[in-house]
Amino acid sequence: MSYNRNTAGASAGASRDDMERENDRSLEFMSERVSALKNVTIDINEEVSRQHLLLDDTADEFARVRETLRDSARAFQRVIDNARRQGYFWQVVMFVIVSFFILRMMFY
């Protein structure tokens, strides 16, 4: 009878050791997964930061282009106004149209 108790005790101890090893493996696996997730999160954060910088640079560039275009439109409006006053409005209009078609033919 004492033999059965010792066998049962040894079996329970071995089972407990097996469970401990299984728990250790599970913890190690979870630790690796958490570490991988942390690295992915860091990479995402770095990419988002780069994208924000790119968007800021793009917004600044668009603002500069908008200002340049506005200034060009104002200058062109002054040319048109002067042409109307001096009587050569249609010459300026034809020059712009011809220039547009010449540039279009050159680049297409």
HUFEN-V871055 format. One record per helix or strand of 2 or more residues. SS is the DSSP state (H for helix, E for strand). FROM is the first residue (numbers start at 1). TO is the last residue. If there is no record, write none. Layout:
BEGIN
ss=SS from=FROM to=TO
ss=SS from=FROM to=TO
END
This chain:
BEGIN
ss=H from=2 to=86
ss=H from=89 to=107
END
